[in-house]
Structure formats: structure tokens, C-alpha cells
Amino acid sequence: MSERGLQELALLLLTALADAPRHGYAVAQEVKAMTEGRVVPRTGALYGALDRLLAEGLIQVEREEVVGGRARRIFALAPAGRERLEEEAERLAATAREVRRRLADGATALT
């Protein structure tokens, strides 16, 4: 398991690709929908993060298409990305459990 958690954008991008391959704009729209508009990746940040995830082997290019004369890459979650996303989900769940425990202990201490 990785000692360091994923940055929020990387976590969201991997999550957006967990259920289906998507092209960059669709990934950004999925992130926006998942976060109810709280996170709207800018183009530079989006493609920079996708390139880093590609370089780390967490995502892969499933295929390339030409749409309207423009090249479009379709990204998919790589097996290593699925494993990392599962690890991150467990890490976040453990943190959430600890937060809830401490909040409950704090509420009890106040009474």
C-alpha cells in the first residue's frame, strides 16, 4: 500500500475512469458531476494530471480517435490504477472511521 495519499484531482480522475473509459473532456465532466460542481478541472491541470497518471502506469490510452479533425485519446483505468484506487478508498475509509470515533468521543466528553 502506498504511504502517501493521492492528490484530490488524481483521486477524482481515477474514480471517473473506474467504471468506464472516457476522453479528457468526458473525464472532466464526470469529475464535475461527481463533486456536484465543487471541482471543475481546468484544461491544463486536467491534461497535466492525466499525463502524470499515464507516466505512473495508473491509466492507459485505450484508443485514439479523430473527431472533427481533432485527435482524441480515450483513457482507461489500468490494473495498477484500480489497485491504487482500492488502496486509497481503504485509506480514506480508515481516516473517516477515526474522525467519527473522535467526534463521538468528543461529544461524550462534553456531556
N, C-alpha and C positions, 0 to 999 in steps of 0.2 A: 504494500500500500504506500502511496506517495505521502511523504511527510507534510508537504506544502499543499494547501488547498488551491483549487483553480481560481483564477480571477473571475469576477462575475460575468463578464462578456463571454469568456471562453466556456464557462459552465452553461450559459444560455445557448450558445451556438451548438454545443454538443447535444444539449437537450432538444433543440429544434430539429436536429438530424436523427434523433433516436428512433423515431417512428417511420421516417421516410426520407429518401434523398431529395434534395432541393437545390435550386440555383441560388446564387447570392441574394438577389432581391427577395426571393421567397423566404430565405432564411431570416432576413431582416424583418419581414412582415410577420413571420412566426414568432420571433422574439418580441416584437411589439404586442402581438396578441397575447402571448403567454404572460407578459408583465402588465397587461391592461394599460399599455401606453407609457408605463414608467420608464422603460428603456427602449429608445429608438436609435439603433446603431447608425452612426454617420458612415458614409461610404468608405472613407479612408480607414476608419477604425475597424469596420466590418471586414474589408478585404485584407487588411494587415493581420487581423486575428485569424482569419481563415488560412492565410499563408503560413502563419506560425503553427497552427494545428496540423496543417499538411506536413510541414517540416518535421514535426514531432511524431508523425505517423498516427495521429489520433483520428484524422479524417482522410478520405481519399477522393480523388476525382473519379466518379463512376462513369461519366461520359462527357463529351463535349458536343455542343450543337451550334449551329448557326441559325440565329433568329433575327430576321430583319437586317441581314447583312452583318450582324454582330456575333462574335463568338461568345458562347455561354457555357460555363462549366457547371456540371451537376455534381454536388458534393454528397458524400455518404459517410456515415459513421463507420470507421474502421474497427476491426475487432479490439485493438488496443484502446480505442476511444470508448467503446462500450464498457470495457473493463474499468477504465479510469472514471467513467461517469458513474458506474455502480459503486466504486470506492468512494467517490465524492458524495454520493447520496447517503451512504452509510456514515461518513464523517459528519455531514450536516445534520443527520438524524440524531447522532450521538450528542452533538452540540445542543440541539433543540431539547433533547431529554434533560440535559444538565441545566439549561435555562429554566425549564418548567420546574425541576426539582428545587432549584434555588429560590425561584419565585414563591413556590409553595412553602418552603422553609421560612422565607422572609415574612410571608403573610402570617404564619403561625407565630413567629417571634414577636410580631406587632400586637397580637391579641392577648 
